[in-house]
Amino acid sequence: MTIRTLLALPALALIAGPALASSDAAWDEFRDEVEKTCAALVTDPGEVAVEVNPFGSASYGAALVTLTTPQGSDRMICVFDKQTKAAELTAPFPPTE
């Protein structure tokens, strides 16, 4: 094993640590909370679909939010702060052609 590999091992442990430290039930609860919080931010009438990233990042949950109305669909990103539980939506992405 090289010295570079030995130095990288603690960093890898820190990156993997948050994903390994929580139970499946805790991750399910996290995903449910992100989904409900992000869906509640959409105030326009229409069908709302929320696709939650399974783990997010170390500090944030993330979800793709799609609002479908008779006029079309809007896609936005919801960012959820894991510590404060605050969330916000981006502006809709421009339509794809």
C-alpha positions in Angstrom: 0.0 0.0 0.0 1.4 3.4 -0.9 1.5 6.4 1.4 -1.0 8.1 -0.7 -3.5 5.3 -0.2 -2.9 5.3 3.5 -3.6 9.1 3.6 -6.7 8.7 1.6 -8.3 6.1 3.9 -9.4 8.5 6.6 -11.0 10.8 4.0 -12.9 8.0 2.5 -14.2 7.0 6.0 -15.5 10.5 6.6 -17.3 10.6 3.2 -18.9 7.1 3.7 -19.6 7.7 7.4 -22.8 9.6 7.2 -24.3 7.1 4.8 -23.3 4.1 7.0 -24.2 5.7 10.3 -28.0 5.9 9.8 -30.5 3.0 9.8 -32.8 2.2 6.8 -35.7 3.5 8.9 -33.9 6.8 9.5 -33.2 7.3 5.8 -36.8 6.5 5.0 -37.9 9.1 7.5 -35.5 11.6 6.0 -36.8 10.9 2.4 -40.4 11.3 3.6 -39.6 14.6 5.3 -37.9 16.0 2.2 -40.8 14.9 0.0 -43.5 16.4 2.2 -41.6 19.6 2.8 -40.7 20.1 -0.8 -44.2 19.3 -2.1 -45.6 21.9 0.4 -43.5 24.6 -1.2 -45.5 24.4 -4.5 -48.4 26.8 -4.3 -49.6 26.7 -7.9 -52.5 24.3 -8.6 -51.6 21.2 -10.5 -50.2 17.7 -10.0 -46.9 17.7 -8.0 -44.4 14.9 -8.2 -41.3 14.9 -5.9 -38.3 12.7 -6.7 -36.0 12.7 -3.7 -32.3 12.0 -4.0 -31.9 9.0 -1.7 -29.2 10.5 0.6 -28.6 14.1 -0.5 -25.2 15.6 0.4 -23.6 15.8 3.8 -25.6 19.0 4.6 -28.5 19.0 2.3 -31.3 16.9 0.9 -32.3 17.4 -2.7 -35.3 16.6 -4.8 -36.5 17.1 -8.3 -40.0 18.7 -8.2 -42.3 18.5 -11.2 -45.5 20.5 -11.4 -47.9 19.5 -14.2 -50.7 21.7 -15.3 -52.9 21.8 -18.4 -50.4 24.4 -19.7 -47.4 22.1 -19.4 -44.8 21.0 -16.8 -42.3 22.9 -14.7 -39.2 21.2 -13.2 -37.5 22.7 -10.1 -34.9 21.6 -7.6 -35.8 21.6 -3.9 -32.9 22.1 -1.5 -33.5 20.9 2.1 -31.2 21.8 4.9 -30.7 18.7 7.0 -29.8 20.7 10.2 -32.5 23.4 10.2 -35.1 21.5 8.1 -35.7 24.6 6.0 -36.3 24.1 2.3 -36.5 26.2 -0.8 -37.2 25.8 -4.5 -35.2 27.0 -7.5 -36.9 28.8 -10.3 -38.3 26.4 -13.0 -35.9 25.1 -15.5 -36.4 26.4 -19.0 -38.5 24.1 -21.3 -36.6 21.5 -23.2 -37.0 21.4 -26.9 
